[in-house]
């Protein structure tokens, strides 16, 4: 059986390699940061970026392990790993990015009705619809369960009033998955999970400009916004469980490729620092620190894979993703600092012809990366979860 399985995987590897060689555009291969640019908020693919997205959508490999009946890849976990290895080999990126892919889609596959899956999963698979997350509020950040955005039964639909903040990509989104208050007499048990069409008069977004010069986050206001009765995922007042499961996917993603991936620092260091007679980064101390960061990133990616496999047999959300969040953000911030060190004064540019696009992106990425230890559950909140729920340590806030 092992030989049969190995032969099947070898055959799939050959198929994947042949397809990628024939379909991944050469211009994207020549740009080591093509994938990073495609992940920037508001990015609209055109040219070879669009061609690559269309080809992956048709193949379904942007969502490799999702069910084939929704247009996805239907691959086994082993096949998906092989596909990723072959994509890494030629520097190919997954063009199906965003919260629909990394957070909402996996949650809907688990908690949604078949009608909801048929309606929302195929557009995510094809990369046609953008989603945003309506969780945090001005008075409900770390204590998310204190949220007050109200959702009332208006007969043939739900009526929503309230405000969300730090809504990533809301100005570009078509839909929002949102936690709302449907029962004011209970805290956690009074929350529901609804889907809101962002293209309606009752929704207003206001981008928030950050220190890095971009506006990935928004204030979002709902004024008598409408959600259809079948746009509630899970039972009425049962949204906290659905919402926690989604956070598990979010934190896995935040601790994953976006912070730890991208062009390898070692390759960039050779360009700026130079190499010794053996072709290694000339500065031995810098070489050691870069190697450590890349090893940490690889170990982190393998741990995410293991956690994903374990989660498939786990009905309830796990606290393990809090470890991934802290680990991934630390690796990513270290990587950003190494990049600036490697570039020297060229890594401190903000604009102008004296700096390349790569150099400007490095300093802006370093600045924006500082926020990763805050949003999606701050570093301190995640550490508390690890200490109490995983290590079983006592709550230090209690008096002795």
Helices and strands as residue ranges (DSSP letters): H 2-23, H 26-29, H 34-38, H 48-59, G 61-63, G 68-70, H 77-90, H 99-99, I 100-104, H 105-111, H 114-125, E 131-134, G 144-146, E 150-153, E 157-164, E 175-181, G 188-190, E 191-197, E 203-208, E 217-228, G 229-231, E 232-233, H 239-254, H 257-260, H 265-273, H 284-311, H 320-343, G 344-348, H 357-369, G 370-373, H 379-385, I 386-390
